[in-house]
Amino acid sequence: MAKKKITVQKFGGTSVANAEKIKNAAMKAIAAAKGGNQVVVVASARGKQTDHLIADALEVNPNPPKREMDQLLSTGEQQTVSLLAMAIEGMGHKAISMTGGQIRMITDSVHTKARIKSIDASRIKKHLDKGRIVIVAGFQGIDENENITTLGRGGSDTSAVALAAALKADTCEIYTDVDGVYTTDPRIFSDAVKMDMISYDEILEMASLGAGVMHGRSIEFGKKYNVVIHVRSSMSDKIGTLITHEVPQMEGILVSGATIEKNLAKISLVGVDNKPGNAAKIFAHLAQAKVSVNDIIQTEVSTEKANISFTVGKGDFADAQKAVEEIKKKVNCEAFYRQDIAEISIIGVGMRTHCGVANMMFSTLAKEKINIDSITTSEIRISCLVDKEQGDKALISLCKAFELDKPVSKRSYVK
Amino acid sequence: MAKKKITVQKFGGTSVANAEKIKNAAMKAIAAAKGGNQVVVVASARGKQTDHLIADALEVNPNPPKREMDQLLSTGEQQTVSLLAMAIEGMGHKAISMTGGQIRMITDSVHTKARIKSIDASRIKKHLDKGRIVIVAGFQGIDENENITTLGRGGSDTSAVALAAALKADTCEIYTDVDGVYTTDPRIFSDAVKMDMISYDEILEMASLGAGVMHGRSIEFGKKYNVVIHVRSSMSDKIGTLITHEVPQMEGILVSGATIEKNLAKISLVGVDNKPGNAAKIFAHLAQAKVSVNDIIQTEVSTEKANISFTVGKGDFADAQKAVEEIKKKVNCEAFYRQDIAEISIIGVGMRTHCGVANMMFSTLAKEKINIDSITTSEIRISCLVDKEQGDKALISLCKAFELDKPVSKRSYVK
């Protein structure tokens, strides 16, 4: 008997929000099983369940211990998986639900953002070989002392990709309420088109820039363990977007996507004494204040003085400001703060081998009379800070310039 | 250092229904800890949570697999215990919540009504010895394959008593929304009084007669493992009712309590051929139909014929009637059914050693012109079937006759 293919399907909270949607997910799983696959389903908590549980927690303790938070929140996924197994059984197919503990998804003990260490794939395979669809609670694991842990934001995606890796699955389908990954946010640029394919590196840049597609951790897992991730709609059968290793033809696509991040602030330290260790002093102090710092730019203004600027998420701004005010005298500088900015980025592996992309970006913005506050780049990304009120306009102009409203095959610059 | 006493406290669903009540339960636990005890708390699902989850299940599958039902329902208790641990931590005391799996409450694999096989007390003691209040999810366990199981109705009481036994606890407090066990149902006889003490055997009879106090399984556990159970109110500090082994002074209390069960039907088989094996034939057939049969009376009417009657719960009546109609020709009898009956019972260990209790019961009912359909007894109980519409009146007259409106010390017949 030929070995059956293994498919992992992940359904997010909106795809299992009510009985009807749970039944719909059940049908997808059964269809895959009838198509000759062994099927593992990973599910998130239903709709707003997690938010409700967090509210319940805050009502009894405004600062709940993280271990207990994990113990509480993990029930959301456990409910979904049992309901999903019931729905599948109700449709006449064998199914069994499993918690993170039951499949021995072992993580470290960092509650609320644990990292996966190992999965006992044999516990799942045993059931698959009995013809069961196995429904696994996403987002959760246990540590070595059997404390329940959770994987943090986007954790169910990570569970799904990690399971696909552990099971050597042939596909990992991420079902969601959109039909794939778009070239940019369609709420801002309504002509954005769905991408057929994108590389791990590109989507990692998009995710870290707040494109809200999939969480970075799950992509890193996919990249590390060669899991092809298929992001698609739970409400249709259409092919979505494949996230894969880079293939040669991706190089022709100068720019795959564009993003905008409005939820940040810029902090500039002007006239920092240009001595070894001063930058370290500043960022150590920020790290101590638990501020997560993004793009850092340092420029020498003279042999004695340097300017350092960086961005932080809005949520960290108050802490960052406090820390900077504390440290600024020690490094002998002034501090300036801007909250009225947006970061516009274009992403594409093609940038590595093609010049002219940066020039096209800057000239497009210039044509629109959009002033660039500062620029940062990575190998496959160029980001500009602009006035927040010009942010949408900047994004739209770049999308048009790089033809992100057209499928790849129809873009004038792609051969 | 003297060994600390261990207290188990159990909070039912109504006692943890919202944030305020959870905080109240947290305070009870902390008070016991500050009083020098090691404290283990067992909690049920909040308020109507279990009902909501059952409704969710039925929406996706009208006949959900029991294993998945357990996987689903166990989340209710898990939520309560984590919230309770958060509340306790918020009040400055160390606490940790544990699921049935985490304390290795091992049960058999009979989902939805599993029986406890063993508990790993060391997992709890480890935390107690670190000064933590340990909050354990009631109602749930795991089988040997780590499937989640539940203990059925009243399961959290059973969890609490079993834990008290495993930990050799000094007290097992069952917190509820009433302040103890009453001599009878105060909704029918408003002068009913709280009992200070009752024996396991008596409350077992009351529980099986539908007094709704505590579930029989938990009492059996207490009796078997010598756990003194203290039923008391979660909203006050008053002493409630102690459930203990029989002590000599209980004998003076002829009647401890009275119950009424309206939710039953009587089935009479008249003129059964009086041959060995006929009764077995009838009840084997009923057992096959999964009908749970209560009090059976058989009387010989002649050397050839006997009458057999018994009661069944209303829920089983349709199945019972069907089974009886199938079997009646084989045993050559007629069948009669009554659904308009109620069973009135008086219970007391004093009956063992005192005559006249039955006489007093029958004459009291006679005085009220209440006809007795049939009588059954155990060593510590007398039950009469009466017309349902006379049920409340019968109960009230017996409560008055046996002075169940007075504390034991004030009853005329108690020395």
Interface residues (C-beta under 8 A of the other chain):
Chain A: A19 I22 K23 A26 L53 D56 A57 E59 V60 N61 P62 N63 P64 P65 R67 E68 M69 Q71 L72 S74 T75 Q78 Q79 V81 S82 L83 L84 A85 M86 A87 E89 G90 I96 S97 T99 G101 Q102 E146 N147 I148
Chain B: A19 I22 K23 A26 L53 D56 A57 E59 V60 N61 P62 N63 P64 P65 R67 E68 M69 Q71 L72 S74 T75 Q78 Q79 V81 S82 L83 L84 A85 M86 A87 E89 G90 I96 S97 T99 G101 Q102 E146 N147 I148
